Amino acid sequence: MSTTVESLSERSAAEINEEIRALWRRSGGTLSVEQREEYQRLVLEWAAAPHSVAAA
């Protein structure tokens, strides 16, 4: 599995965050090696994704 992040993610940070949360729910709180790799990929994608700014 590649750990590279696609340049300019087409998904929002919120969408990726929801996928990260779903991964943790499915895992029961303990990630397997494969799930850890997926988590790392998702975190990198999340960091590169456009983040919405909430109005104060």
C-alpha positions as CSV (number, residue, x, y, z in Angstrom):
1,M,0.0,0.0,0.0
2,S,1.3,3.4,-0.9
3,T,1.6,6.1,1.7
4,T,1.8,8.9,-0.9
5,V,-0.9,11.6,-0.8
6,E,-2.5,12.6,-4.0
7,S,-1.8,16.2,-4.7
8,L,-4.7,18.5,-4.2
9,S,-7.2,16.2,-2.6
10,E,-10.7,16.5,-4.0
11,R,-12.3,15.7,-0.7
12,S,-12.8,18.2,2.1
13,A,-11.1,17.8,5.5
14,A,-14.5,17.1,7.0
15,E,-15.1,14.1,4.6
16,I,-11.7,12.7,5.3
17,N,-12.1,13.2,9.1
18,E,-15.4,11.2,8.9
19,E,-13.5,8.4,7.2
20,I,-10.9,8.5,10.0
21,R,-13.6,8.3,12.6
22,A,-15.3,5.4,10.9
23,L,-11.9,3.6,10.7
24,W,-11.5,3.9,14.5
25,R,-15.1,2.8,15.1
26,R,-14.6,-0.3,12.9
27,S,-11.3,-1.2,14.6
28,G,-12.8,-1.1,18.1
29,G,-10.0,1.3,19.2
30,T,-7.0,-0.9,18.2
31,L,-5.7,-0.6,14.7
32,S,-4.1,-3.5,12.8
33,V,-1.0,-3.0,10.8
34,E,-3.1,-2.5,7.6
35,Q,-5.5,-0.1,9.4
36,R,-2.6,1.9,10.8
37,E,-1.2,2.3,7.2
38,E,-4.7,3.4,6.1
39,Y,-4.9,5.8,9.1
40,Q,-1.5,7.4,8.2
41,R,-2.6,7.8,4.6
42,L,-5.8,9.5,5.7
43,V,-4.1,11.8,8.1
44,L,-1.7,13.0,5.4
45,E,-4.6,13.4,3.0
46,W,-6.5,15.3,5.7
47,A,-3.6,17.7,6.3
48,A,-3.4,18.5,2.6
49,A,-7.2,18.9,2.1
50,P,-9.0,22.2,2.1
51,H,-10.2,23.1,5.6
52,S,-13.3,25.3,6.0
53,V,-13.0,28.2,8.4
54,A,-15.9,28.6,10.9
55,A,-17.3,32.1,11.4
56,A,-16.9,33.3,14.9
